[in-house]
């Protein structure tokens, strides 16, 4: 009897769930990464089937299914984007793009600072460097050159 009362209260405004489910549009589940490409699909990378990730190999040559790495088809693009982001977020002053080690004018007074700056930039024995000198002596040039070399090496500056 309880059901009859509920049906009377409910009225005709509710549809049975089975009808609602029948009327839903079919979902496109796509294809799994391991599936072969569908008819008419063009795969540009045979290694990853355009998934842009692959399972790496372990040292013994077996596939490590617990890990994924970028496929080589996108690795170069990822590195370019990373380098661009490193440069953008390091906030080097505007107008310092030309300041590199290659075009620094080394004088006898600046030779030691130049050598130490290169060691710091290349990851040598020097782990920190204070540049102290008068105006127009090359401090900004050396500091910018250090940052640019770090960025070339993929190190945030």
C-alpha positions as CSV (number, residue, x, y, z in Angstrom):
1,X,0.0,0.0,0.0
2,X,2.9,2.3,0.7
3,X,3.9,2.1,-3.0
4,X,0.5,3.2,-4.2
5,X,0.6,6.3,-2.0
6,X,4.1,7.2,-3.2
7,X,2.9,6.8,-6.8
8,X,0.0,9.1,-6.2
9,X,2.2,11.7,-4.6
10,X,4.8,11.4,-7.3
11,X,2.3,11.9,-10.1
12,X,3.3,11.5,-13.7
13,X,6.2,13.9,-13.8
14,X,8.9,11.3,-13.2
15,X,10.1,8.8,-15.8
16,X,11.4,5.4,-14.8
17,X,15.2,5.3,-14.8
18,X,15.2,2.6,-17.5
19,X,13.5,5.0,-19.9
20,X,15.9,7.8,-19.1
21,X,18.9,5.6,-19.7
22,X,17.5,4.4,-23.0
23,X,17.2,8.0,-24.2
24,X,20.8,9.0,-23.4
25,X,23.1,9.5,-26.4
26,X,25.8,6.9,-26.6
27,X,29.1,7.9,-25.1
28,X,32.2,7.9,-27.2
29,X,34.8,6.2,-25.1
30,X,37.5,6.7,-27.7
31,X,40.1,4.1,-27.9
32,X,42.7,2.8,-25.4
33,X,46.3,3.7,-25.9
34,X,47.0,0.1,-26.8
35,X,44.3,0.0,-29.5
36,X,45.2,0.1,-33.2
37,X,44.2,3.3,-34.9
38,X,40.7,3.4,-36.3
39,X,39.7,3.5,-39.9
40,X,40.8,6.7,-41.5
41,X,43.0,7.8,-38.6
42,X,46.5,8.9,-39.5
43,X,49.2,8.1,-36.9
44,X,52.2,10.3,-37.1
45,X,54.4,8.5,-34.5
46,X,54.6,4.8,-34.6
47,X,56.2,4.6,-31.1
48,X,53.4,6.2,-29.1
49,X,50.5,6.2,-31.6
50,X,50.3,9.9,-31.0
51,X,49.7,9.5,-27.2
52,X,53.0,11.4,-26.7
53,X,54.0,9.2,-23.8
54,X,55.7,5.7,-23.7
55,X,56.6,3.2,-21.0
56,X,60.4,3.3,-20.6
57,X,62.7,0.3,-20.6
58,X,64.3,-1.0,-17.5
59,X,68.1,-1.8,-17.4
60,X,67.3,-5.4,-18.1
61,X,65.4,-4.5,-21.3
62,X,61.9,-5.2,-20.0
63,X,59.1,-2.6,-20.2
64,X,58.4,-0.6,-17.0
65,X,54.6,-0.3,-17.1
66,X,54.6,1.5,-13.8
67,X,56.1,4.6,-15.3
68,X,55.6,6.8,-18.4
69,X,58.0,9.3,-20.1
70,X,57.5,11.7,-22.9
71,X,57.9,10.1,-26.3
72,X,60.8,11.3,-28.4
73,X,58.3,12.8,-30.9
74,X,57.5,15.5,-28.4
75,X,60.7,15.6,-26.2
76,X,62.4,18.3,-28.4
77,X,59.2,20.5,-28.2
78,X,59.1,20.1,-24.4
79,X,62.7,21.1,-24.1
80,X,62.2,24.2,-26.3
81,X,59.1,25.2,-24.2
82,X,61.0,24.6,-21.0
83,X,63.9,26.8,-22.2
84,X,61.5,29.5,-23.2
85,X,59.8,29.4,-19.8
86,X,63.1,29.5,-18.0
87,X,64.1,32.6,-19.9
88,X,60.7,34.2,-19.4
89,X,60.6,33.7,-15.7
90,X,64.2,34.4,-14.8
91,X,63.4,38.1,-15.3
92,X,66.7,39.2,-16.9
93,X,66.7,42.9,-17.5
94,X,65.4,44.1,-20.9
95,X,68.3,44.9,-23.3
96,X,70.7,42.2,-21.9
97,X,70.2,39.6,-24.7
98,X,73.6,40.6,-26.2
99,X,75.5,40.2,-23.0
100,X,77.3,36.8,-23.3
101,X,80.7,35.5,-22.4
102,X,81.6,35.5,-26.1
103,X,81.3,39.3,-26.5
104,X,82.6,40.4,-23.1
105,X,85.6,42.6,-23.5
106,X,88.2,41.1,-21.1
107,X,90.8,43.5,-19.8
108,X,93.7,42.5,-17.6
109,X,91.8,43.9,-14.6
110,X,88.7,41.9,-15.4
111,X,90.4,38.6,-16.3
112,X,90.0,37.0,-12.9
113,X,86.3,38.0,-12.6
114,X,85.7,36.7,-16.1
115,X,87.4,33.3,-15.4
116,X,85.5,32.9,-12.1
117,X,82.2,33.8,-13.8
118,X,82.8,31.1,-16.4
119,X,83.6,28.6,-13.7
120,X,80.4,29.5,-11.9
121,X,78.3,29.3,-15.1
122,X,79.8,25.9,-16.1
123,X,79.4,24.3,-12.7
124,X,83.1,24.3,-11.8
125,X,84.6,24.7,-8.4
126,X,83.2,28.2,-7.9
127,X,79.8,28.0,-6.2
128,X,79.1,31.7,-5.6
129,X,80.5,35.0,-6.8
130,X,80.2,38.6,-5.7
131,X,80.7,41.2,-8.4
132,X,81.8,44.5,-6.9
133,X,83.2,47.3,-9.1
134,X,82.5,50.8,-10.3
135,X,80.0,51.9,-12.9
136,X,80.4,50.5,-16.5
137,X,82.9,47.8,-15.4
138,X,81.0,44.8,-16.7
139,X,79.1,43.5,-13.6
140,X,75.7,43.4,-15.4
141,X,77.3,41.9,-18.5
142,X,79.0,39.0,-16.5
143,X,75.9,38.4,-14.4
144,X,73.7,38.2,-17.5
145,X,76.2,35.9,-19.2
146,X,76.2,33.6,-16.2
147,X,72.4,33.5,-16.2
148,X,72.3,32.8,-20.0
149,X,74.8,30.0,-19.7
150,X,72.7,28.4,-16.9
151,X,69.6,28.7,-19.0
152,X,71.5,27.0,-21.9
153,X,72.3,24.2,-19.5
154,X,68.7,23.9,-18.4
155,X,69.3,25.4,-15.0
156,X,66.9,28.0,-13.6
157,X,68.5,31.4,-13.1
